Amino acid sequence: MPIDEMKQVIDSMEYSLKLRSRAQAQRRAEEAERAKKAFQEKLMLAAASKTQLDGMVSNVKGKHDAVLRDQLMGMMMAGF
């Protein structure tokens, strides 16, 4: 095999390796982007859940405070 043909084969192999490497890097970048989006979505769901729980806690505390106030008023009116 002449040297020119060998050089063409080697150049072709090198080009093929470069293309394969770029494709793998692209796939890794896309997978990382998907993982990032999934993580951000989970964070948003957690934040929404926390907000909902905080609202429920506030509601329960408000009801508890109202009960205590009513009990105190009842005791004050009864003369205790």
Contacts in CASP RR format, 6 or more apart in sequence:
PFRMAT RR
TARGET T0000
AUTHOR 0000-0000-0000
METHOD contacts of the structure
MODEL  1
MPIDEMKQVIDSMEYSLKLRSRAQAQRRAEEAERAKKAFQEKLMLAAASK
TQLDGMVSNVKGKHDAVLRDQLMGMMMAGF
END
